[in-house]
Amino acid sequence: MTTSDLTTCPLCDAPIDPEPPDGFTPYARQVAGYLDHFTEEHPDHEILDTPEGYL
């Protein structure tokens, strides 16, 4: 899995949109959108246990 591209899910190829502007950096909003996608679509994936190791 490539962690530099957080705009597409490596498991299902779905596009991942960043969270709406909220004062955080664009990268932080993209990471939040990426983790939200995994929470909703791939709830058993190991990335949800230790995201710091992946992102």
C-alpha positions in Angstrom: 0.0 0.0 0.0 1.3 3.4 -0.9 0.8 5.9 1.8 1.7 9.0 -0.2 -1.6 8.8 -2.2 -4.4 9.3 0.2 -6.9 10.2 -2.4 -7.8 6.7 -3.5 -8.5 3.6 -1.4 -5.9 0.9 -2.1 -8.4 -1.8 -1.3 -11.4 -0.8 -3.3 -10.1 2.0 -5.6 -12.8 4.4 -4.3 -11.9 8.1 -4.4 -11.4 9.6 -0.9 -12.3 13.2 -0.4 -10.7 15.3 2.3 -12.8 16.5 5.2 -14.3 20.0 4.8 -12.1 23.0 5.7 -12.0 23.4 9.4 -8.7 25.2 10.2 -6.5 22.1 9.8 -4.0 21.7 7.0 -5.1 20.1 3.7 -3.0 17.0 4.5 -4.6 16.6 7.9 -8.1 16.9 6.4 -7.1 14.2 3.7 -5.8 11.9 6.5 -9.1 12.3 8.3 -11.1 11.5 5.2 -8.9 8.5 4.5 -9.5 7.1 8.1 -13.2 7.9 7.8 -13.4 5.8 4.6 -11.7 2.9 6.3 -14.0 3.2 9.3 -17.0 3.1 7.1 -16.0 0.7 4.3 -13.2 -1.5 5.8 -13.9 -1.5 9.6 -11.7 -4.6 10.3 -8.6 -3.3 8.5 -5.5 -3.0 10.6 -4.9 0.6 9.7 -7.6 1.5 12.2 -5.6 -0.1 15.1 -2.4 1.9 14.5 -2.8 4.6 11.9 0.4 6.3 12.9 2.4 3.4 11.5 0.8 3.8 8.0 0.4 7.5 7.5 
